[in-house]
């Protein structure tokens, strides 16, 4: 069968996919703010499902209202002595480990696939210095203890998620937090995304050169200024590339 394709100007609407990176951060903020939040996430990945499940295990309620629309009912009482399966999500692991330790929750942390091979030792050491206790420096492990405020020193070249994890945990610690990055951070954009997500929920992060500060008086708990948040994404028009090739041939 022969098919004849005639050249024509392309137009129309293509929905972008919600940013998975943004969704992790906003879900976490929503779980610890003062009131319910409505989130629009038009595509749920396995990693986002993992973050949702872990937040629910900690005490949040996440209800699917309709396709792509979720209501997050924040944690009012933190569950203790729980088991958290981070499956294969490195972001969930690195974001929630500092939060678990900020809450002082005793938890058994397990994973699937090759997540246990992902580096977390430097993050754990930094948290241990401030009061956390871990049974191992890699997964699976058990957590206890509670981190305090003070100065956290991290290598920025390993993973920006270490910095983001401590930033996300900082509103749960009733003391000033200072994070110093000792090396060049290759993924500064993701740290900025974390700061922007926290700002939406009323938490201010101050950056001075290679340091980040969150003051106790600014962050007793996440505040909720927005009742509805749309998690946007970036559309890459790869679907138009074949059409361009056809037109030029």
BELCORUR-V557992 format. One record per pair of residues at least 4 apart in sequence whose ideal C-beta (glycine too) atoms are under 8 Angstrom apart, sorted by the first residue. I is the first residue (numbers start at 1). GAP is how many residues later the second one is. D is the distance in Angstrom with one decimal. If there is no record, write none. Layout:
{{I,GAP,D} {I,GAP,D}}
This chain:
{{5,241,6.0} {7,239,7.9} {7,240,5.3} {10,230,6.0} {10,233,5.9} {14,221,6.2} {14,223,7.9} {14,225,7.1} {15,27,6.5} {16,216,6.8} {16,217,4.0} {16,218,6.3} {16,219,4.1} {17,25,6.7} {17,26,4.9} {17,216,4.6} {18,4,7.2} {18,5,5.8} {18,22,7.5} {18,23,4.7} {18,24,5.0} {18,25,5.7} {18,50,7.9} {18,213,4.4} {18,214,6.9} {18,215,5.0} {19,4,6.4} {19,212,6.0} {19,213,6.4} {19,214,4.8} {19,215,7.1} {20,4,6.8} {20,25,5.3} {20,27,6.2} {20,28,6.1} {20,71,7.9} {21,4,7.1} {21,70,7.3} {21,169,6.4} {21,172,6.1} {22,4,6.0} {22,171,6.3} {22,175,6.8} {22,209,5.0} {22,210,7.2} {22,211,8.0} {23,4,6.0} {23,16,7.7} {23,18,5.2} {23,25,5.2} {23,28,7.7} {23,208,5.0} {24,4,6.6} {24,23,7.3} {24,24,6.8} {24,27,5.4} {24,67,5.1} {24,68,6.9} {24,71,6.1} {25,4,6.5} {25,70,7.5} {25,139,7.3} {25,143,6.9} {25,168,6.5} {25,169,5.5} {25,172,3.9} {25,173,7.9} {26,4,6.1} {26,13,6.3} {26,171,5.3} {26,174,7.4} {26,203,5.8} {26,205,6.0} {27,4,6.5} {27,12,7.0} {27,21,7.3} {27,24,5.5} {27,25,6.5} {27,28,6.4} {27,35,7.6} {27,45,6.7} {28,4,7.0} {28,23,7.2} {28,27,6.9} {28,67,6.1} {28,68,7.5} {28,71,7.0} {28,140,5.5} {29,4,6.2} {29,139,7.3} {29,168,5.6} {29,169,6.4} {29,171,7.1} {29,172,4.4} {29,174,8.0} {29,193,5.5} {30,7,4.0} {30,9,6.5} {30,30,7.8} {30,42,3.8} {30,44,6.7} {30,171,7.7} {30,199,7.8} {31,24,4.5} {31,27,7.2} {31,29,4.0} {31,41,6.1} {31,43,5.6} {31,44,5.6} {32,42,6.0} {32,43,6.2} {32,67,8.0} {32,139,6.8} {32,140,6.6} {32,189,6.8} {32,190,4.9} {33,4,6.4} {33,41,5.4} {33,168,5.3} {33,169,8.0} {33,188,7.3} {33,189,3.9} {33,190,6.5} {33,191,4.2} {34,40,7.0} {34,187,6.4} {34,188,7.1} {34,189,6.0} {34,190,5.3} {35,39,7.1} {35,189,4.6} {35,192,7.8} {36,35,5.9} {36,36,6.5} {36,37,5.3} {36,38,7.1} {36,191,7.9} {37,34,7.4} {37,35,4.7} {37,37,7.7} {37,187,6.2} {37,189,7.4} {37,190,6.9} {37,191,7.7} {37,192,6.5} {38,27,7.4} {38,31,6.7} {38,32,7.3} {38,33,5.7} {38,34,7.8} {38,189,6.2} {38,190,4.5} {38,191,7.3} {39,30,7.5} {39,31,4.8} {39,32,7.9} {39,33,6.2} {39,189,7.8} {39,190,5.5} {39,192,6.4} {40,28,5.8} {40,29,5.7} {40,30,7.9} {40,188,7.2} {40,189,7.2} {40,190,4.6} {40,191,6.4} {41,7,7.0} {41,27,6.0} {41,29,6.4} {41,190,5.1} {42,26,4.3} {42,191,8.0} {43,25,7.6} {44,4,5.0} {44,5,5.9} {44,8,7.9} {45,4,7.1} {46,4,6.5} {46,41,7.0} {46,42,7.3} {46,43,7.3} {47,4,6.7} {47,40,8.0} {47,41,7.6} {47,42,4.0} {47,44,6.2} {47,45,6.4} {48,4,6.3} {49,4,6.2} {50,4,6.3} {50,35,7.5} {50,36,6.2} {50,37,4.8} {50,38,7.8} {50,39,4.3} {50,42,4.9} {51,4,6.3} {51,38,6.8} {51,40,7.5} {51,41,4.7} {51,44,7.5} {51,45,7.5} {52,4,6.4} {52,10,5.1} {53,4,6.4} {53,32,7.4} {54,4,6.6} {54,30,5.1} {54,31,7.6} {54,32,6.8} {54,38,6.0} {54,42,5.7} {55,5,4.3} {55,7,6.7} {55,20,7.7} {55,41,8.0} {56,4,5.6} {56,5,6.7} {56,6,5.9} {57,22,6.5} {57,25,5.3} {57,26,7.5} {57,27,5.7} {58,17,6.0} {58,20,6.1} {58,21,5.8} {58,24,7.1} {58,26,7.9} {58,42,7.7} {58,45,7.4} {58,47,7.0} {59,16,4.0} {59,17,7.1} {59,18,5.8} {59,19,5.3} {59,20,4.8} {60,12,6.4} {60,13,6.5} {60,14,6.2} {60,15,4.9} {61,11,7.5} {61,12,3.9} {62,8,5.8} {62,9,7.3} {62,10,5.4} {62,11,7.6} {63,7,6.7} {63,8,4.6} {63,10,7.1} {64,5,7.3} {64,6,5.7} {65,4,4.4} {65,5,6.6} {65,6,5.6} {78,25,5.1} {78,27,5.9} {79,26,7.3} {80,25,5.6} {80,26,5.6} {81,25,5.1} {81,26,7.6} {82,23,6.9} {82,24,7.8} {82,25,5.2} {82,26,7.4} {83,24,7.0} {83,25,4.6} {83,26,8.0} {83,27,6.8} {84,12,7.3} {84,16,7.5} {84,23,5.4} {84,24,7.2} {84,25,5.3} {84,26,7.3} {85,25,5.2} {85,26,6.9} {85,27,7.1} {86,6,5.0} {86,7,4.4} {86,10,7.4} {86,23,6.6} {86,24,7.3} {86,25,4.8} {86,29,6.3} {86,53,7.4} {87,5,7.7} {87,24,6.3} {87,25,4.7} {87,26,7.3} {87,28,7.2} {88,23,7.0} {88,24,5.5} {88,25,4.1} {88,26,7.3} {88,27,5.1} {89,4,6.4} {89,26,7.3} {90,4,6.1} {90,25,6.3} {90,28,5.0} {90,69,8.0} {90,71,7.0} {91,4,5.8} {91,70,6.0} {92,4,5.7} {93,4,6.2} {93,16,7.9} {93,18,7.0} {93,22,6.5} {93,25,7.2} {93,27,6.7} {93,46,7.5} {94,26,6.6} {94,29,6.4} {94,65,6.5} {94,67,3.8} {94,68,6.1} {94,70,7.4} {94,71,4.9} {95,4,7.0} {95,66,6.6} {95,69,6.4} {95,70,4.8} {95,73,5.7} {96,4,5.9} {96,69,7.5} {97,4,6.6} {97,12,7.4} {97,23,7.1} {97,26,6.6} {97,27,7.4} {97,30,7.1} {97,46,7.5} {97,68,6.3} {98,4,6.1} {98,25,7.4} {98,29,6.1} {98,49,7.0} {98,67,4.2} {98,68,5.0} {98,70,7.0} {98,71,3.8} {99,4,6.4} {99,66,7.3} {99,69,6.3} {99,70,4.6} {99,73,6.6} {100,5,5.0} {100,7,5.5} {100,9,7.8} {100,43,5.5} {101,4,7.9} {101,26,5.2} {101,30,7.5} {101,31,4.0} {101,42,6.3} {101,44,6.6} {101,45,6.6} {101,46,4.6} {101,68,7.2} {102,44,7.1} {102,45,5.5} {102,67,4.1} {102,68,7.8} {102,70,4.1} {102,71,5.3} {103,43,7.5} {103,69,6.2} {104,41,7.0} {104,42,3.4} {105,38,7.0} {106,36,7.4} {106,37,6.6} {106,38,5.0} {107,35,7.1} {107,36,4.9} {108,32,7.1} {108,33,8.0} {108,34,5.3} {109,30,6.1} {109,31,6.2} {109,32,5.3} {109,33,7.1} {109,34,6.3} {110,29,6.6} {110,30,4.5} {111,4,3.9} {111,5,5.6} {111,28,4.6} {111,29,6.9} {114,4,7.4} {115,24,6.4} {116,22,5.7} {116,23,4.3} {116,24,7.3} {119,39,5.9} {119,40,6.9} {120,4,5.8} {120,17,7.6} {120,18,6.8} {120,19,7.6} {121,4,6.3} {121,16,4.7} {121,17,7.1} {122,4,6.5} {122,32,6.6} {122,33,6.0} {122,36,6.0} {122,40,6.7} {123,4,6.4} {123,31,7.5} {123,36,7.9} {123,39,4.5} {123,42,6.7} {124,4,6.1} {124,8,7.5} {124,10,5.4} {124,13,5.6} {125,4,6.7} {125,12,7.7} {126,4,7.2} {126,26,5.3} {126,27,6.8} {126,28,5.9} {126,36,7.5} {126,40,7.5} {127,4,7.8} {127,5,4.0} {127,7,7.7} {127,20,5.5} {127,39,7.9} {128,4,5.2} {128,5,7.0} {128,6,6.6} {129,23,8.0} {130,17,4.3} {130,18,5.3} {130,19,7.7} {130,20,5.9} {130,22,6.9} {131,14,5.1} {131,15,5.4} {131,16,4.8} {131,17,5.2} {132,11,6.8} {132,12,7.9} {132,13,4.7} {132,14,7.3} {132,15,5.1} {133,10,7.1} {133,11,4.5} {133,12,3.7} {134,7,5.2} {134,8,7.2} {134,9,5.8} {135,6,5.0} {135,7,4.2} {135,8,7.9} {136,4,7.2} {136,5,4.1} {136,6,7.9} {137,4,7.8} {147,22,7.3} {147,26,6.6} {148,25,6.6} {148,27,5.8} {149,24,5.3} {149,25,7.6} {149,26,2.5} {149,27,5.1} {149,28,5.4} {149,67,6.9} {150,25,7.1} {150,26,7.7} {150,27,7.4} {150,28,7.1} {151,27,4.5} {151,28,7.8} {151,29,6.4} {152,14,5.5} {152,25,7.0} {152,26,6.9} {152,27,4.8} {152,28,7.2} {153,26,7.9} {153,27,5.0} {153,29,6.0} {154,4,8.0} {154,8,5.2} {154,9,5.9} {154,12,7.6} {154,25,6.6} {154,26,7.4} {154,27,5.9} {154,28,7.0} {155,26,7.6} {155,27,5.7} {155,28,5.2} {156,4,6.8} {156,7,6.8} {156,25,4.0} {156,26,7.1} {156,27,5.0} {156,28,6.3} {156,29,3.2} {156,30,7.3} {156,54,7.9} {157,26,4.7} {157,27,6.4} {157,28,7.0} {157,29,6.1} {158,4,6.6} {159,28,7.7} {160,4,6.1} {160,25,5.9} {160,26,7.4} {160,27,3.8} {160,28,7.1} {160,30,4.6} {160,31,5.2} {161,4,6.0} {161,29,7.3} {162,4,6.9} {163,4,6.2} {163,16,5.9} {163,18,6.6} {163,22,7.3} {163,28,5.4} {163,31,7.7} {163,49,7.2} {164,4,6.2} {164,26,6.4} {164,27,5.9} {164,29,8.0} {164,30,4.1} {165,4,6.4} {166,4,6.5} {166,11,7.2} {166,13,5.8} {167,10,8.0} {167,12,7.0} {167,24,7.4} {167,27,5.3} {167,28,7.0} {167,31,6.7} {167,38,6.3} {167,45,6.6} {167,47,6.9} {168,26,6.5} {168,30,7.1} {169,4,6.7} {170,7,4.3} {170,33,7.6} {170,44,4.2} {170,49,6.1} {171,27,7.4} {171,32,5.2} {171,43,7.3} {171,48,4.2} {171,49,7.4} {171,50,6.1} {171,51,5.3} {172,49,7.7} {173,4,6.4} {173,43,7.7} {174,42,5.6} {174,46,6.6} {175,41,5.3} {176,37,7.2} {176,38,7.2} {176,39,5.4} {176,40,5.2} {177,35,7.9} {177,36,7.0} {177,37,4.5} {178,33,6.1} {178,34,7.3} {178,35,5.5} {179,32,6.6} {179,33,4.4} {179,34,7.9} {180,30,6.3} {180,31,5.0} {181,4,5.4} {181,29,4.8} {181,30,7.4} {181,31,7.9} {182,28,7.6} {185,6,6.8} {187,4,7.1} {188,4,6.3} {189,4,6.5} {190,4,6.8} {191,4,6.5} {191,21,7.8} {192,4,6.3} {193,4,6.5} {194,4,6.4} {195,4,6.3} {195,10,4.6} {195,12,7.6} {195,17,7.9} {196,4,6.8} {197,4,7.2} {198,5,4.1} {198,6,7.9} {198,7,6.1} {198,24,7.7} {199,4,6.8} {199,5,6.8} {199,6,7.5} {200,25,6.9} {200,26,5.8} {200,29,6.7} {201,21,4.3} {201,22,6.0} {201,23,6.2} {201,24,7.0} {201,25,7.9} {202,20,6.5} {202,21,3.1} {202,22,7.2} {202,23,5.7} {203,11,6.9} {203,15,6.7} {203,16,5.0} {203,19,6.1} {203,20,7.5} {204,10,7.4} {204,11,7.7} {204,14,4.9} {204,15,7.6} {205,7,5.7} {205,8,7.2} {205,9,5.5} {206,6,7.1} {206,7,4.4} {206,8,7.6} {206,9,7.7} {207,4,7.2} {207,5,5.4} {207,6,7.8} {208,5,7.0} {214,4,6.7} {214,5,5.4} {215,4,6.8} {216,4,7.2} {237,4,7.5} {239,4,7.9} {240,4,6.1} {241,4,6.6} {242,4,6.4} {243,4,6.3} {244,4,6.3} {245,4,6.2}}
